[in-house]
Amino acid sequence: MSVDGTWQMVVDSPMGKQQVQLDLKTEGDQLTGTVTNKSNNMTTDVVDGKVDGDNLTWKAKMAKFNVTLTFNTTVADDTMTGKVKAGMFGSFNVNGTRD
């Protein structure tokens, strides 16, 4: 299944729900794209992205907060659910849908 496209995601963080837009593209088992936090208008590249069946993993470095976000999600049709680990801040639920 292709995960290419734009995804509207919500991260349940201690700072409240963060609206995140993912623009993803796959090439084989490699995942690339961008992550945009709509709350603070910050965009960063998807790095170390992998696709394994319905499972996606990738990282995004948020320079402003000096933290690397590590995403581990599962895709079912146009829905994505999973977790994001934000360094020492812990792990948070993430979910969303493809536009």
N, CA and C atoms as an extended XYZ file, in Angstrom:
297
Properties=species:S:1:pos:R:3:atomname:S:1:resname:S:1:resid:I:1 pbc="F F F"
N         0.824       -1.173        0.000 N   MET     1
C         0.000        0.000        0.000 CA  MET     1
C         0.879        1.251        0.000 C   MET     1
N         0.522        2.209       -0.805 N   SER     2
C         1.257        3.465       -0.861 CA  SER     2
C         0.826        4.382        0.279 C   SER     2
N         1.783        5.039        0.895 N   VAL     3
C         1.484        6.027        1.930 CA  VAL     3
C         1.771        7.438        1.433 C   VAL     3
N         2.092        7.547        0.146 N   ASP     4
C         2.409        8.848       -0.430 CA  ASP     4
C         1.238        9.808       -0.276 C   ASP     4
N         1.567       11.066       -0.052 N   GLY     5
C         0.533       12.088        0.021 CA  GLY     5
C         0.683       12.972        1.241 C   GLY     5
N        -0.358       13.758        1.477 N   THR     6
C        -0.396       14.689        2.599 CA  THR     6
C        -1.294       14.130        3.686 C   THR     6
N        -0.775       14.130        4.899 N   TRP     7
C        -1.472       13.598        6.071 CA  TRP     7
C        -1.656       14.716        7.088 C   TRP     7
N        -2.852       14.798        7.661 N   GLN     8
C        -3.143       15.743        8.740 CA  GLN     8
C        -3.143       14.949       10.041 C   GLN     8
N        -2.192       15.268       10.907 N   MET     9
C        -1.971       14.482       12.109 CA  MET     9
C        -2.173       15.336       13.369 C   MET     9
N        -2.465       14.657       14.485 N   VAL    10
C        -2.557       15.294       15.792 CA  VAL    10
C        -1.641       14.530       16.737 C   VAL    10
N        -0.750       15.272       17.409 N   VAL    11
C         0.132       14.703       18.423 CA  VAL    11
C        -0.404       15.147       19.782 C   VAL    11
N        -0.709       14.181       20.664 N   ASP    12
C        -1.181       14.483       22.017 CA  ASP    12
C         0.024       14.728       22.917 C   ASP    12
N         0.484       15.976       22.979 N   SER    13
C         1.682       16.300       23.759 CA  SER    13
C         1.300       16.983       25.074 C   SER    13
N         2.247       17.099       26.004 N   PRO    14
C         1.974       17.799       27.261 CA  PRO    14
C         1.635       19.278       27.036 C   PRO    14
N         2.025       19.821       25.887 N   MET    15
C         1.710       21.216       25.556 CA  MET    15
C         0.360       21.320       24.852 C   MET    15
N        -0.408       20.243       24.882 N   GLY    16
C        -1.698       20.222       24.211 CA  GLY    16
C        -1.592       19.523       22.869 C   GLY    16
N        -2.697       19.454       22.178 N   LYS    17
C        -2.732       18.799       20.866 CA  LYS    17
C        -1.987       19.658       19.850 C   LYS    17
N        -1.017       19.026       19.182 N   GLN    18
C        -0.223       19.706       18.164 CA  GLN    18
C        -0.694       19.251       16.785 C   GLN    18
N        -1.069       20.197       15.935 N   GLN    19
C        -1.492       19.898       14.571 CA  GLN    19
C        -0.245       19.794       13.693 C   GLN    19
N        -0.085       18.652       13.045 N   VAL    20
C         1.105       18.383       12.238 CA  VAL    20
C         0.677       17.933       10.846 C   VAL    20
N         1.339       18.482        9.838 N   GLN    21
C         1.101       18.032        8.469 CA  GLN    21
C         2.319       17.253        8.003 C   GLN    21
N         2.066       16.048        7.499 N   LEU    22
C         3.127       15.223        6.917 CA  LEU    22
C         2.945       15.197        5.415 C   LEU    22
N         4.004       15.448        4.696 N   ASP    23
C         4.015       15.260        3.247 CA  ASP    23
C         4.999       14.136        2.990 C   ASP    23
N         4.477       12.964        2.615 N   LEU    24
C         5.296       11.756        2.516 CA  LEU    24
C         5.410       11.243        1.089 C   LEU    24
N         6.569       10.645        0.809 N   LYS    25
C         6.815        9.998       -0.478 CA  LYS    25
C         7.650        8.753       -0.220 C   LYS    25
N         7.279        7.666       -0.881 N   THR    26
C         8.035        6.427       -0.749 CA  THR    26
C         8.749        6.102       -2.044 C   THR    26
N         9.875        5.438       -1.883 N   GLU    27
C        10.629        4.895       -3.005 CA  GLU    27
C        11.179        3.569       -2.510 C   GLU    27
N        10.503        2.476       -2.909 N   GLY    28
C        10.846        1.168       -2.352 CA  GLY    28
C        10.468        1.159       -0.888 C   GLY    28
N        11.438        0.816       -0.014 N   ASP    29
C        11.152        0.825        1.420 CA  ASP    29
C        11.643        2.098        2.104 C   ASP    29
N        12.062        3.081        1.310 N   GLN    30
C        12.543        4.359        1.853 CA  GLN    30
C        11.400        5.366        1.929 C   GLN    30
N        11.343        6.116        3.018 N   LEU    31
C        10.312        7.120        3.248 CA  LEU    31
C        10.978        8.479        3.391 C   LEU    31
N        10.523        9.452        2.602 N   THR    32
C        11.050       10.810        2.677 CA  THR    32
C         9.874       11.779        2.759 C   THR    32
N        10.187       13.036        3.020 N   GLY    33
C         9.144       14.052        3.056 CA  GLY    33
C         9.465       15.150        4.041 C   GLY    33
N         8.394       15.826        4.494 N   THR    34
C         8.540       16.909        5.459 CA  THR    34
C         7.476       16.775        6.548 C   THR    34
N         7.810       17.348        7.700 N   VAL    35
C         6.894       17.442        8.836 CA  VAL    35
C         6.743       18.924        9.139 C   VAL    35
N         5.501       19.412        9.171 N   THR    36
C         5.238       20.812        9.500 CA  THR    36
C         4.342       20.872       10.727 C   THR    36
N         4.843       21.513       11.779 N   ASN    37
C         4.038       21.749       12.974 CA  ASN    37
C         3.260       23.032       12.718 C   ASN    37
N         1.951       22.918       12.561 N   LYS    38
C         1.123       24.071       12.222 CA  LYS    38
C         1.012       25.065       13.377 C   LYS    38
N         1.183       24.592       14.616 N   SER    39
C         1.060       25.465       15.785 CA  SER    39
C         2.149       26.525       15.827 C   SER    39
N         3.363       26.144       15.441 N   ASN    40
C         4.472       27.106       15.488 CA  ASN    40
C         5.118       27.305       14.120 C   ASN    40
N         4.487       26.802       13.071 N   ASN    41
C         4.930       27.011       11.691 CA  ASN    41
C         6.388       26.609       11.460 C   ASN    41
N         6.781       25.444       12.006 N   MET    42
C         8.132       24.919       11.798 CA  MET    42
C         8.064       23.707       10.883 C   MET    42
N         8.954       23.660        9.900 N   THR    43
C         9.028       22.543        8.967 CA  THR    43
C        10.415       21.926        9.029 C   THR    43
N        10.458       20.592        8.997 N   THR    44
C        11.729       19.874        8.990 CA  THR    44
C        11.591       18.647        8.096 C   THR    44
N        12.702       18.118        7.670 N   ASP    45
C        12.705       16.954        6.779 CA  ASP    45
C        12.499       15.660        7.547 C   ASP    45
N        11.863       14.713        6.886 N   VAL    46
C        11.787       13.331        7.371 CA  VAL    46
C        13.157       12.706        7.104 C   VAL    46
N        13.764       12.100        8.131 N   VAL    47
C        15.057       11.430        7.969 CA  VAL    47
C        14.948        9.999        8.486 C   VAL    47
N        15.807        9.133        7.980 N   ASP    48
C        15.846        7.721        8.382 CA  ASP    48
C        14.482        7.047        8.239 C   ASP    48
N        13.716        7.441        7.218 N   GLY    49
C        12.380        6.903        7.021 CA  GLY    49
C        12.393        5.519        6.396 C   GLY    49
N        11.579        4.628        6.948 N   LYS    50
C        11.471        3.242        6.459 CA  LYS    50
C        10.010        2.834        6.388 C   LYS    50
N         9.702        2.012        5.390 N   VAL    51
C         8.385        1.413        5.241 CA  VAL    51
C         8.565       -0.095        5.335 C   VAL    51
N         7.779       -0.727        6.212 N   ASP    52
C         7.806       -2.179        6.368 CA  ASP    52
C         6.358       -2.649        6.404 C   ASP    52
N         5.811       -2.970        5.239 N   GLY    53
C         4.392       -3.324        5.150 CA  GLY    53
C         3.537       -2.123        5.482 C   GLY    53
N         2.713       -2.250        6.527 N   ASP    54
C         1.852       -1.146        6.970 CA  ASP    54
C         2.510       -0.289        8.048 C   ASP    54
N         3.755       -0.615        8.412 N   ASN    55
C         4.452        0.102        9.484 CA  ASN    55
C         5.425        1.126        8.910 C   ASN    55
N         5.396        2.317        9.502 N   LEU    56
C         6.287        3.399        9.093 CA  LEU    56
C         7.112        3.843       10.285 C   LEU    56
N         8.388        4.119       10.051 N   THR    57
C         9.236        4.726       11.074 CA  THR    57
C        10.027        5.848       10.423 C   THR    57
N        10.206        6.933       11.154 N   TRP    58
C        11.021        8.035       10.665 CA  TRP    58
C        11.365        8.958       11.816 C   TRP    58
N        12.315        9.858       11.550 N   LYS    59
C        12.729       10.854       12.530 CA  LYS    59
C        12.579       12.245       11.923 C   LYS    59
N        12.399       13.208       12.812 N   ALA    60
C        12.342       14.616       12.420 CA  ALA    60
C        13.066       15.414       13.495 C   ALA    60
N        14.057       16.205       13.088 N   LYS    61
C        14.842       16.985       14.044 CA  LYS    61
C        14.243       18.384       14.163 C   LYS    61
N        13.803       18.712       15.386 N   MET    62
C        13.226       20.026       15.653 CA  MET    62
C        14.311       20.902       16.274 C   MET    62
N        15.003       21.663       15.432 N   ALA    63
C        16.163       22.452       15.869 CA  ALA    63
C        15.793       23.476       16.941 C   ALA    63
N        14.632       24.105       16.810 N   LYS    64
C        14.228       25.148       17.756 CA  LYS    64
C        14.174       24.617       19.190 C   LYS    64
N        13.779       23.339       19.351 N   PHE    65
C        13.662       22.741       20.673 CA  PHE    65
C        14.810       21.776       20.972 C   PHE    65
N        15.747       21.637       20.040 N   ASN    66
C        16.892       20.748       20.186 CA  ASN    66
C        16.459       19.330       20.577 C   ASN    66
N        15.483       18.795       19.829 N   VAL    67
C        14.980       17.449       20.100 CA  VAL    67
C        14.735       16.734       18.774 C   VAL    67
N        14.998       15.426       18.774 N   THR    68
C        14.678       14.598       17.619 CA  THR    68
C        13.420       13.810       17.934 C   THR    68
N        12.424       13.924       17.060 N   LEU    69
C        11.180       13.180       17.199 CA  LEU    69
C        11.330       11.867       16.449 C   LEU    69
N        10.986       10.759       17.085 N   THR    70
C        11.050        9.442       16.460 CA  THR    70
C         9.631        8.892       16.366 C   THR    70
N         9.141        8.753       15.136 N   PHE    71
C         7.779        8.291       14.877 CA  PHE    71
C         7.775        6.801       14.576 C   PHE    71
N         6.758        6.104       15.088 N   ASN    72
C         6.532        4.690       14.810 CA  ASN    72
C         5.023        4.544       14.642 C   ASN    72
N         4.570        4.373       13.390 N   THR    73
C         3.139        4.381       13.114 CA  THR    73
C         2.727        3.188       12.255 C   THR    73
N         1.417        2.981       12.208 N   THR    74
C         0.810        1.955       11.368 CA  THR    74
C        -0.253        2.622       10.512 C   THR    74
N        -0.305        2.219        9.242 N   VAL    75
C        -1.271        2.783        8.300 CA  VAL    75
C        -2.298        1.726        7.934 C   VAL    75
N        -3.578        2.139        7.946 N   ALA    76
C        -4.681        1.307        7.472 CA  ALA    76
C        -5.530        2.194        6.564 C   ALA    76
N        -5.470        1.922        5.266 N   ASP    77
C        -6.144        2.759        4.266 CA  ASP    77
C        -5.666        4.204        4.398 C   ASP    77
N        -6.562        5.129        4.763 N   ASP    78
C        -6.187        6.538        4.864 CA  ASP    78
C        -6.113        7.014        6.310 C   ASP    78
N        -5.816        6.079        7.241 N   THR    79
C        -5.697        6.402        8.653 CA  THR    79
C        -4.322        5.965        9.149 C   THR    79
N        -3.696        6.806        9.965 N   MET    80
C        -2.394        6.493       10.552 CA  MET    80
C        -2.496        6.668       12.067 C   MET    80
N        -1.988        5.688       12.818 N   THR    81
C        -1.953        5.770       14.280 CA  THR    81
C        -0.592        5.295       14.761 C   THR    81
N        -0.202        5.747       15.934 N   GLY    82
C         1.057        5.288       16.498 CA  GLY    82
C         1.540        6.171       17.620 C   GLY    82
N         2.861        6.220       17.749 N   LYS    83
C         3.526        6.956       18.827 CA  LYS    83
C         4.648        7.806       18.244 C   LYS    83
N         4.943        8.885       18.957 N   VAL    84
C         6.124        9.685       18.654 CA  VAL    84
C         6.887        9.858       19.960 C   VAL    84
N         8.184        9.559       19.920 N   LYS    85
C         9.051        9.736       21.082 CA  LYS    85
C         9.791       11.054       20.899 C   LYS    85
N         9.700       11.900       21.931 N   ALA    86
C        10.313       13.230       21.873 CA  ALA    86
C        11.446       13.324       22.887 C   ALA    86
N        12.501       12.559       22.645 N   GLY    87
C        13.669       12.583       23.526 CA  GLY    87
C        13.304       12.379       24.977 C   GLY    87
N        13.827       13.241       25.848 N   MET    88
C        13.587       13.116       27.285 CA  MET    88
C        12.170       13.512       27.690 C   MET    88
N        11.378       14.037       26.759 N   PHE    89
C        10.012       14.455       27.069 CA  PHE    89
C         9.025       13.289       27.063 C   PHE    89
N         9.457       12.125       26.582 N   GLY    90
C         8.601       10.943       26.597 CA  GLY    90
C         7.951       10.635       25.255 C   GLY    90
N         6.971        9.726       25.285 N   SER    91
C         6.266        9.300       24.082 CA  SER    91
C         4.810        9.741       24.138 C   SER    91
N         4.273       10.057       22.963 N   PHE    92
C         2.912       10.573       22.869 CA  PHE    92
C         2.177        9.887       21.727 C   PHE    92
N         0.858        9.775       21.874 N   ASN    93
C         0.034        9.232       20.800 CA  ASN    93
C        -0.005       10.199       19.627 C   ASN    93
N        -0.065        9.623       18.436 N   VAL    94
C        -0.216       10.407       17.215 CA  VAL    94
C        -1.226        9.672       16.326 C   VAL    94
N        -2.102       10.442       15.689 N   ASN    95
C        -3.056        9.834       14.759 CA  ASN    95
C        -3.504       10.867       13.754 C   ASN    95
N        -4.009       10.379       12.627 N   GLY    96
C        -4.470       11.306       11.615 CA  GLY    96
C        -4.968       10.603       10.369 C   GLY    96
N        -5.264       11.419        9.370 N   THR    97
C        -5.817       10.925        8.115 CA  THR    97
C        -5.129       11.577        6.922 C   THR    97
N        -5.206       10.860        5.801 N   ARG    98
C        -4.633       11.385        4.563 CA  ARG    98
C        -5.664       12.291        3.893 C   ARG    98
N        -5.176       13.417        3.359 N   ASP    99
C        -6.052       14.348        2.618 CA  ASP    99
C        -6.572       13.715        1.362 C   ASP    99
